[in-house]
Amino acid sequence: MESLSRATTGEAVDAPSTLELLVSERALVAEDVVRLTLRRPDGGDLPQWSPGAHIDLEVHGGALRQYSLCGNPADRARWDVAVLWSRQGRGGSTFVHESVSADELIVVGTPRNNFPLVPAKAYVFIAGGIGVTPLVPMARQAEASGADWVLHYGGRDRRSMAFVDELIATYGPERIIVHAESEGPMMQAGELLALPQPDTHVYACGPGGLLDAVTQAMNNWPSGSLHLERFSAVPLDSATEQSGFDVVLNKSGRTLHVPPDKSILHTIADAGLYAPSSCEEGICGSCITTVLEGLPEHRDSVLSDEEREMGEEMLICVSRSQSDRLVLDL
């Protein structure tokens, strides 16, 4: 399906910035994992980014898919992403693996960061499979800052684990703890995180089951210690009832009714208006919108508990309203 952010008419805020970049290198870095190195065709510097950031890649039919930057933020000449071939996915990774070649141009969005590394004395990084990608630059930054840190990296076997040998060679086995299922028991989040550690932040990225286990294991940790990035949205309770509500778009002066079976984002698009979007699953953050009045019902996987409590922003691709009326800064 074509992304709403690329098929718009009518009143709009500025569209997200995009670049046409050259795929300068394409390399298989693990079983079913390809790394793309992207550069400006003129050789110039790329926009700055920080660990945890991701970019959009335009794939088949103009759709957008999000991939974490896994290179070195200090190297302004290149961006690196690593893409796992998910054959049961929505087709984006298949397009990258089968149709994207070196020396061709690809449309790329500028970096966004919903998973930033906060300053801390110590870190525990937990990666499941391709979830290691945003944690690679985080480990580099933690090492440079002098923080105490460790990366627990789980996967089927080392052949399927991108960057595992490179990470061990760079930081040593005392920093990179490998949990390969072919070599021993699976990673147990409850054991790793059983005791809260002072001044320590935990960053986890990987499959939903792993992140759920990490979340449960950290019930006794201080609030704000856990940071997650998900591959897919958290499933909603199928029994959750949805009702309609009105949305006032403050900048355009339009009032729209959002029915129970339609999102705010699609209601806006059906009215011929524009709002930024990409994943439409509540995981990329491109549709974050300021709430001027009303009470959002948050259903995303991006905002923190504190941000949800404040109610000043919402992701309009999945979240709804607890009040009869929302006023948005659109």
Buried (B, 14 or more C-beta within 10 A) or exposed (E): EEBBBBEBEEBBEEEBEBBEBBBBBBEEBBBBBBBBBBBBEEEEEBEEBBBBBBBBBBBBEEBBBBBBBBBBBEEBEBBBBBBBBBEEEBBBBBBBBEEBEEEEEBBBBBBBBBBEBEEBBBBBBBBBBBBBBBBBBBBBBBEEEEBBBBBBBBBEBBEBBBBBBEBBEBBEEEBBBBBBEEEEEEBBBEEBBEEEBEEBBBBBBBBBEBBBBBBEBBEEBEEEBBBBBBBEBBEEEEEEEBEBBBBBBEEBEBEBEBEEEBBBBBBBBEBEBBBBBBBBBBBBBBBBBEBEEBEBBBBBBBBBEEBBEEBEBBBBBBBBBEEEEBBBEB
